[in-house]
């Protein structure tokens, strides 16, 4: 005689199977809101795939930023390991270190005014597929927030019109000017929302990881002679990210103790998201 399952057992098994499929489905990461708009931007791109420009001031032009990720960085967390492989497979190797200097859009002491005056030339000469933009640290003492907002928006618009996908980055907090640097960071967040571009929120990440002692000028760090060696995220000059020799990997301790390391981590994650959701997923 053929045996059948009781109704209650059938319902339980069906529920388990259904919930299992639902759980699996929930693991699929949805595309961010900027993915669709950036695909439309990238559809206009006419340059070389894998070109990545970094527009900014001294925090960008330094070899402590981006260049250390060439090769195989040590002690990367899982998300960074995956992101780094994706970036390394897609990006042109020259963009790790050779795309630096005024001709490529990065130079010390510059503000968004400089970018506004020169971005057309950078786009024409290099035509990058993706551009990371971070100005603001020097702007704090030179520009009013309205000018900073207007010129940043116009620089972003020029990049997007060129077919270049933009990643905006907030500046890090500034010792003695925390509230003003916070205001500038919030302005960049709003521009990213309005323009529907990806955001790398450096300011927020610094404050989250070191809410009470991100500032290398605090008395607790006064005995460290080299300002870049303070074991926190902003160096002893209160302006630039730190880069202590004892934290040159990407462990959790290093990500809360090396300011340039943290920016490298955030940038590779942001760029990998663009590759994943825009450059590799276009139909």
N, C-alpha and C positions, 0 to 999 in steps of 0.2 A: 504494500500500500504506500502511495506517495505521501511523504510528510511535508507539511507547509508550516511556515513560521506563524506564530500568533501575531495578530494585528499590532499589539503593543511592541513586540520585538521589531517588527518591520518599521514602525514609526521611529523607534530609537535609532536603528541603523541608517534610515534615510536622513534623519536629523544630523547624525554624526558626519555623514558624507557631505551633506549640504554645508554644514558649518565649516568643514575642512576646506571645501572649495572657497568659501567666503573668506576664511582666514588667509588662504594662499593669495587670493585676489587682493586683500588689503595690503599685502607686502609690496605690491607694485607701486612704485613712486610716481605720482602724477607729475606731469610736466608743469613747470612754473608758469605764471601768468605772462611772463615776458617771452616765452618760447615762440608763440605764434607771431607776434610782431617782429621778433628778431629774424625769423625765417623769411619774412617779407623783405626785411632789410638786406639779408644775405643774398636773396635772389637777384639783387642789383649788383652784386660784387663782381668785379672784372679782373682782380689781381691774382696773386699767387696764393694758393691754399697753404695754410700753415704759418702764415706770417702774423706775428703778434707784437704789437707796439705798446710801449709803456710810456705815457706822457706824464711828466711830473717834475718835481724839483730835486733837491739833494737827496731826499728820502727814496727817490726812484733811480737817479743816475748812479748811485753808489753800487759797487760790486757786491756789497752785502745783501742787496736785494736781487732776487731772481737767479742770478748767476750760480749761487751755491746749489741750486737744484739740478744742475747738469750732472750727469753721472747717477749714482745711486745713494741718495741721502740715507743717513742712519736712523734707525728706530722710528720709522714713520708709523703712525696709527693706520688702521685698516683703510679708512676712507681716503687718507692721503696716498697710500700705496696704490690704490686703484686709480685715483685721480692723476697721480704722477705718471703712471704707465700710459694712460689715455693721452695726456699732454705730450709726453715724450714721443709717442708714436705718430702724433699729428703735427706737432710744431716743427718748423724749420730750425735746425740746431743753432744757426747763427743768432736766433732770437734770445738765447739764454744770456749771452754776454756782449755780442757785437752790436746789437741794436741799442746802443747807449750813446749819450752825448747830445749836444744841441741840435745836430742835424737830424736826430731821430726823435726829438721832442722831450728830452730830459736834461735839465741843467740846474745847478744850485742857485738858490736865492730868487727863483722865478715865481711869478704869480699867474693866475688865470689870464691876466692881461697879455702876457707873453704868448700863452697858448692861443689866445684869440687872434693875435696878430700873425701867428706863424703856422697854424694848423693846416691851412690850405696848401702850403708848401710841403708839409710832411705827408699829407695825403696824396698829393700829386707825385712826389718822388718815390714813396715807399708803398703806397696803396695797401695798408695792412688789412688783413681779413678781420682781425679783432684788435681793439685798442682798449687798454686799461688807462683810466684817467684819474689822477689824484693831485689836485692843487688845493691850497688853502692855508698851509702852515705859515707861509710868508705873507699871505693875503690878510691875515688877522690884523696886522698893524698898518696895512696900507689901503685896504678897500672896505667900503661899507658893504653890508650884507646884500643890499639891493643890486649893486654892481656885480658882486661875486655871483649872485644867482643868475642875473641876466647873461653875463658872459659865459658862464658854465653851460647854460642851456644852449647858447648859440654854438659853442664848440661841439657839444653833443650833436646838435642838429646837422652840422657840417659833416661830421663823421657818418651819421646815419644816411645822409643824402648820398654819400660816396659809396654806400654799400658796406661800410665797416661796422660790425657789431661792437657796441660799446659796453664795457664794464665800468661802472662808476665806483670809486672807493672813497669812503670818508677818511678824513685826516685823523691822526692820533690825538689824544688830549695833550694840551700844552700847559706846562707848569706856570701857575700864576694867572693863566687865562682860561681856566677850565670852562667857565660858563660860555665864553665867546667861542671857544673851539667846539663846544657842544652845539651851539647855535649853527655854526658852519656845517657841522656834521648832519644836523637835522635838515638843513637846506639841501644837501646832497641826497639825502634819503627821499625828500619830496620830489626832487628832480627825477630820480630813478623811477619813482612811482608814476609821475606824470608822463615821462617819456617811454615808460615800459621797457626799461633796460635792466640788466642784472646789477646787483649791488654787492660789493664786498665791504662789510661794515667793520672796518678796522677799529674805529673809535669804540663802538659798543663792545667788541671782543676784548680790547685792552681793559676796559672798566669791569667787564664781567669776570675776567680771570684774576685781576688784581684790584678789587674795588677800593681798598684802603691804602695801598702802597705802590701804585703804578709809577709814581713820580720819583725818579732817581735823585732829585734834589732834596728829598726828605733827610732829616738829621740822621736817621738810621744808616744811611749810605755814605755819610760824610768822610769816612776813612778810606774809601775807594778812590785812589788817585787818578786812574784813567776813567773818565766819565762813561766810556762805553762798556766798562767792565762791571757796572752795578748789576746785581742779580735781580733785576726787575725789568719791566717792559719799556720804560722811557729812560733814556740815559741821564747821566748826572748833569747834563746841560739843560734838562727839562724840556727839550724840544725834539731831538732826534730819537729814534728807537735805539735800544741798547743792543749790544752784540758781544756778550761775555764769552771768553774762550772756554770757560768750563761748561757752557751750555750750547754746544755746536751741533746737536742732533735735533730730532723732532719728537722726543719723548714728552709726556705730559709736563714733567718738571721744566723742560726746556721751553715749551710753548707758553709757559707763564713766567719765564725768566729771560727770554731773548726776544726783544722787540722785532728785529728783522726776521728772525726765524718764524715768529707768529705771522708777520705779513706774507712771508713766502708761502706758508701753509694756507692762509686764506685765499691768496691769489691762485694757487694751483687748484684749489677746490672750485673756485668761481670759474676759472677758465675751462676746467674739465666739464662743469655743468653746461657751459655753452657748447662745447664740442658734442657732448652727449645729447642735448635736447635740441640743438639747432643744426650744427654742421654735419652730424652723422645721422640725423633722423629725418632729413628733408625727403619729401616724396615727390 
